[in-house]
Amino acid sequence: MKREANNRDEMTGEEMEKTKKTGRRPGRVQAAKTRLAAESKTGRKSATTRKVVRKATAKKEEPVEFGKGLKIIPLGGLEQIGMNITAFEYEDSIVVVDCGLSFPEDEMLGIDLVIPDVTYLKDNIDKVKGFVITHGHEDHIGALPYVLKDVNVPIYGTKLTIGLIENKLKEHVLPKPVKRKVVSYGQAINLGCFRIEFIRTNHSISDAAALAIFSPVGTVVHTGDFKVDFTPVNGDTIDLQRFAELGKKGVLAVMGDSTNIMKPGFTMSEKTVGKTFDNIFADNEKSRIIVATFASNVDRVQQIINSAEKYGRKVVVEGRSMVNVISTASELGYLSIPDNIMIEMEQMKNYPPEKLVLITTGSQGEAMAALSRMAANIHKKVFIERGDTVIFSSRPIPGNEKSVSKVINELAEKGANVIVQDTHVSGHACQEEMKLIYALTKPQYAIPIHGEFQHRKAHTELAQQMGIPKENTLLLSSGDVLEISPARAALVGKVQAQGIMVDGLGVGDVGNIVLRDRQHLSENGLIIIVLTLEKYTNQLLAGPDIVSRGFVYVRESEYLMDEAKGIVYAALERCLDHNVSDWSKIKTEIKDSLSDYLWKKMKRNPMILPIIMEIE
């Protein structure tokens, strides 16, 4: 009854009159539009945008807040390129779009990858209806095997996307099976109070989709990663007509890809890379060709195979992720592989180098990827030879430039001809393509996603050029809770949304303290001091022995080590003279004394680790 009364109070006089005649309440979105129209005529704000004062019988004024909007909660993807994940919440329903990982930053020593913190989803697991995935790149699906262990809900995606997810889940042991459903373009699924439609787009992987998220307060268009490609390698062009239809019906907000928003014009078609490959193959007819690209870029792999067939070369695939993706894509019909063109690594010796093409991972300079191992001469089966042509068919992800440059230099030193220009086009929209989406959808709000702050800031400026008011272009941070409706948009809270680091099989067990220790060790080295004390008396029986790792070379610093031993012995004597028997206090005294000495002597601050053993 209270809910009903609130709804009745939200209606304008015109709406109540219409309800009396028809016996039906107007829809929520229509009601909001009617209120906005009334505001523009009268200059007065409606109940949804201000605090309404209800007069009680005792004439006591009681403030009542009306209006409940859709909550948009980005849990990642807004401070870096990668780790994309956003939760949409309305009342008792939460739908999560994407669940990706990101590469570790330079200071994250020893970390393999970073996944989003989904504490909010775990705390509200009863509300979570499912994951809706836009496409099959790692920065959109890579964290699923880790997150599904705690948030086991159905996954919805297009055919290739689900195929790649299934491939990943095979490598992880989950507590219970995960429901997976393939969705076609134009098909809508109902998840709680949400209805979500998949819209065809183009990207650097097949089966990419934008999402129309229909909620009780309006429609949100989530572009995913996209570009407008009128000549795609596989599949049809982007469904611009559907974007226009949504715009005519009314779009509350567009959440748009910001990755390439600082680049003017249009992104070139993927097919232009195929012509470049043909030219490179023609110019290097007498050398072995090695092509490094993203494993998930199925369309790029298709064009490499097409060029190999055209110039009579056999194709070898190297790199576990590349083998898995090509196998999945060919099984599902997204790769057309001519008969007898693919050979195994062991068969390479049966063909002259000029008749071979290697498609490999490692275009981002990853230390253990196949190309990096070839460049470092530690690959077991492939060795770079003078005259090889190596093609980097990708652009370095921000932060990976040094690693890529190192691999290129190692390849060049071995006599390889390295080609990095004109062999890659982006899968992300440039300015004119994003403008086209805004022109078709005419949203009330613009919410830039997928990018660093500089990208998203430039995106807000572009949205304002397209006529969206400055106050309606919203810059969020990961963890922000945005409540949005036709009447207003406001930040109403903050949730936990820090990245969780994965080191080997450990998930989340490496935090800031461990990273700080690793940073300290990498910069200053380690000194270990070993003492043997007699039980009960604490008399020194052996030592102190000093072991140095990453600080100085002991054999060339004997005088320094002898002085360090004297400092340790003196610290121990002071403790014994003052009857200090607590080992922790003895260790602290040794660390402080030795640290002061080394800083005065060498201006260095190594990590000092005293170890005390006890003998009866």
Steps between C-alpha positions, in 0.01 A plus 500: 500500500787734580655431161167569333459827686847614400430424137176696521685799645750485213224559240430849370146639496472433128609138551249447783220633282602265222511211746146573618370488140690195380546311825871453412811670623738644242833317460791617716708632212201680348415645841853637531478658153166662591652645817797638309265666250301652786820632656607672178163681481467604864864528602420292809674177590302181538495267797771280349756781492438663835397415851124510527338640814191310605280690749388290794183573700711665769654721231838340561716502184650159419754477214447198273746403224327369189646343187706184470741455214716239331835443673804470274806370687828464306723251682793546260606628159500871582859561609681292238456316174356165609324331794160608371201418721184698582202411719149629429265489797131575539318395818562124538676443166867531405635430152877506439644601162841342423758363744852562373857509625787742449876475469707583812668839519879534514511530878296180549808279519433131441126551442353306207169683455245717679130417536213714632389502862144362501434531873186701424365218283580239765325707764193528276514155340123448533443796270750405229314355199790438263804616303434650157817500287555734204788308331777249556811708572695436820425844639130404489496127584839425660391530864194274467676177614607674822178694568264210427641309796328752728227638273362196317225641280407439132708650218343641184691580181522445125612171350876561470511684832344207686732260314809689620362517856442124503859454386623706796277324754649162401833615648349580841326281756173663606300387806193438283405527131420840353196553280592648159254623239569606140309811395444614140506856371162664543404253771399636839534322833311575821709515818301613801348837421745552211458412133824491305533494120817414307580736209746410223821704497847468346822453694836323462328175597190346346164490678549827689180659628366821646225474759166674537419473871130566557423595860186634669641856484633498144732342245879498535709426188835336583716506187757245618825519300397591147577674174302565182645266235312497170723223359550252786703185442233279655131568557282800425542870564397674821121528543474879489128473426435347841690782673279749312183314600604514864570871463148563369349318798720686746838411652574594859880462477779383272802329655755536222844357419770761571815313392552688170295809580803729470554402136311696233323347203401136450684178585621318190338173394655171607523400133769760436739285707445211259636710212802592711567133573485419129758770429732380778473138385581608144803704612640218717462197277842362596470514879305330775219718632402516868187698592424596861149613584232471768372145529140620509526705180336231288447726198872587495592131510260437211677758285843357582375156390354654183836657409684177581272307265541762227881475513523123545618488861423253779372640831630407846324621814703551819386614844246321718239777494535536123451127448192498726333800334564380145367155589182646655443752219542241225267254674230768526542612140670836559822395324521361150815287482593342162579131497860395564625853569553451876797292614639405840816655645690173456431506122677833444826325420336342195450839330742775393476820710350702213199266498409555866292746700493491882204658677598558861417678825724759662414820316491683837847388606369261770802332659380140459314539169627305200656792310683628810648155555609486136665842529683393817616168346318293762226358277537125472402463134530834318820702463517841335726489195660780303262606224174409683221756464316566827173696486348665808133512405382696803554826681660493848250534782589805715762383749639222277714724277830414674438125483411517131805714422725251680370208291536701177863580585579136581348389169693764305828399667448148369467629144121493464316758292243643741186669363277695736337765279173471307423144612231588751176695515314569819175334597379812681294794381661835425324833549273499195369150575415594857330815372290282272377294795405814692324644194293181458414435865458861626556403866414715799828406674848400384712271720848438350650156576797284393799727537736700714391834644641699209297293253177530696551875553540547124187287452293736718612793283396314186160418651450868580578585137213268408257706706500317832504751789822519699321399821373186319848376400605288794858407593501204738768311689505129575280438802276804450127435535313713248124522538340614176147573382339737248470757779852494640838331522707505817776311679338337800778285641824309459571126506823300527657476155876455514684261275592159643845373404558145379845347554524143374218307668459761772205736460497805726774374732743763373411847622665839535728389786639206302546720193681758712737230627562380144569858391739543792682178417526590130645843576723438804565129538499276809734430790442192718668479842518158666575463874509194727428560869513268799164427657430672834826702504473659150878470467625519140613153382544563127490791260405756415510379141388745231352403164450767233265474202464790261691737730873448452718218373641360824836383362578853381372666819671304779595813694137621496373160613752487786390841622134398468567193715658726761190724501274197548719360779502835679118524476467149645739589785293807587186284524669244722651768725149637558358151557284516187391144425203568270610389153281753322672784688842353424414479130373858496820627665713311245295630205507862619873499575601336171262715298648821646852380426429400137319827429788710638757283321335444160176703491313173439207352687479121441238278657657348813376163623650371831459128571567370853542129572505346844704202627487342847 
